[in-house]
Amino acid sequence: MASSLHGIWRFLHWGPLTALGIIKVITITALYMNSMWWPPNASLGGFIHQCLFLLFSTLTTYNYIMATLTGPGLLPKKWKPKNPKDVDQLQYCTICEGYKAPRSHHCRKCNRCVKKMDHHCPWINHCVGWANHAYFTYFLAFAILGSFQASIILGFAFYRGVHRYWYLTHGQMHLATVQFTMTTIIMTIFATGLAIGVVLALGMLLYIQLKSILKNQTSIEMWIVEKADYRRYCNLDEDDFVYPYDLGWRQNLLQVFSKRLVSKGDGITWPVLEGCDQYTLTREQIAQKAEKRARTKTFRCVHPATGRYLPLFSQGLRVCLSPPCTDEARIRLEPGDVIKVTRFREHWLFGERVVPAIELRNPELKRKGPTRGWFPRRCAIELIQPKHYFYSNSSEQSENEVESLDDRQYNARNVKIMNNATNGVPNTSKETLANGNSKQPTQNGQGKKKK
């Protein structure tokens, strides 16, 4: 009972409501206009034509509902491999408190690790993955076919309706069957635009899905393979990376569309190429994450960030006109926050806020909102100070330091740091100069590294 109610709850979201609304508007309008343009009771061709359209509409709705209710297949919480030695070749999910199985990834929207995750689709309010990949692909295909047929019906009906007066004055009464009212002409134009938009948008998405299915790669794995090739391009000492799950296009198709194989599988163990094993891809992911951590830069917030997608009043028009083209979260920052940045744009940065020790010890003081996401670049500066400067309020302190640092010491230290800063930018200390991380001014005002 609880699972069925949870499945119904997924439809109470703007994505499914919008998708089902679009499908029904196109279907109802096309059926009404088809009854005047090519009535199913007038000829056998009209009857077959309308039955075909109803079949496409029914299959579209059925596969859409099944893709939403079935779900991608969620990895059990606190999952771990049968062999304890294999944990060294897997990534650990701190939210699910378990290890990520091969081809599994954590979804921020679902807040769970998903088996063979392809992407999170807002239109079905669920992830696309191991269990519902076939339903989702069928939904795309039938939606395109039905919308294409609907656009033909609406286009010809609109033409007949606009030229109805001409047919009547020229004696072609059998063609003057479509009669418009103000409501029907508006609905016809609106439904035609929706149908053409569905064909174009879902057509591109279906092309991407079929391309990934034929290679037996999810959209996430395509990105991993691309980074693996780039790593070996930059480092010729690395062995060539072989994607382990590409078994040939026939077997790849069966991996998704064969109900027998899907029902027998568990979404955790996969057939691989000879010379590969279950953890070939996960080892590559771990290596990429290690290089990513090596490239991480530390920034300190000097101006507050609201955490909004379009911070027009706080950051200005230029920042709002060049946002990152992603639905990833925006984080709220306050002066003094430390952020580990991994991605860089001209006006935006992506990183994770280092949670201070005081928040770790007092959950009621925990700041609301995500700790990982995008924020405006002008809100922070890169730190080049010694480690003890920006780890003073970091969660990476040792347990002894956390225990010895009470709330007064913590607040006093941050106040002292910010008071010694000019316009929110910390002053360079002598110790920093001794470490060689600063620049000495020259006569022409340009910085010169100290030898």
BELLIN-V18484 format. One record per backbone hydrogen bond with DSSP energy under -1.0 kcal/mol. NH is the residue of the N-H (numbers start at 1). CO is the residue of the C=O. Records with the same first field share a line. If there is no record, write none. Layout:
NH=CO ; CO
This chain:
5=1
6=2
7=3
8=4
9=5
10=6
11=8
12=9
13=11
17=13
18=14
19=15
20=16
21=17
22=18
23=19
24=20
25=21
26=22
27=23
28=24
29=25
30=26
31=27
32=28
33=29
34=30
35=31
37=33
38=34
42=39
47=43
48=44
49=45
50=46
51=47
52=48
53=49
54=50
55=51
56=52
57=53
58=54
59=55
60=56
61=57
62=58
63=59
64=60
65=61
66=62
67=63
68=64
69=65
70=66
71=67
75=113
78=96
79=76
86=83
87=84
89=86
90=87
93=98
98=93
99=79
100=91
104=101
105=114
107=112
111=107
114=105
115=73
118=128
119=128
121=126
126=121
128=119
130=115
131=72
133=129
136=132
137=133
138=134
139=135
140=136
141=137
142=138
143=139
144=140
145=141
146=142
147=143
148=144
149=145
150=146
151=147
152=148
153=149
154=150
155=151
156=152
157=153
158=154
159=155
160=156
161=157
162=158
163=159
164=161
167=163
168=164
169=165
170=166
172=167
175=172
177=175
185=181
186=182
187=183
188=184
189=185
190=186
191=187
192=188
193=189
194=190
195=191
196=192
197=193
198=194
199=195
200=196
201=197
202=198
203=199
204=200
205=201
206=202
207=203
208=204
209=205
210=206
211=207
212=208
213=209
214=210
217=212
222=218
223=219
224=220
225=221
226=222
227=223
228=224
229=225
230=226
231=227
232=228
233=229
234=230
235=231
238=235
247=245
252=248
253=249
254=250
255=251
256=253
257=253
258=254
262=258
263=259
264=260
265=261
273=244
276=273
280=277
283=279
284=280
285=281
286=282
287=283
288=284
289=285
290=286
291=287
292=288
293=289
294=290
295=291
297=341
299=339
300=381
301=337
302=379
303=379
305=333
312=310
315=311
316=312
320=316
321=317
326=324
331=374
333=305
336=301
337=334
339=299
340=352
341=297
342=350
343=350
345=348
349=375
350=343
351=373
352=340
353=371
354=338
360=356
361=357
362=358
365=362
366=363
373=351
374=329
375=349
377=347
379=376
380=377
381=300
383=298
389=386
391=387
394=391
397=394
402=398
403=399
404=400
405=401
410=406
411=407
412=408
413=409
414=410
415=411
416=412
417=413
418=414
419=415
420=416
422=425
425=422
433=429
434=430
435=431
436=433
437=432
440=448
442=446
445=442
448=440
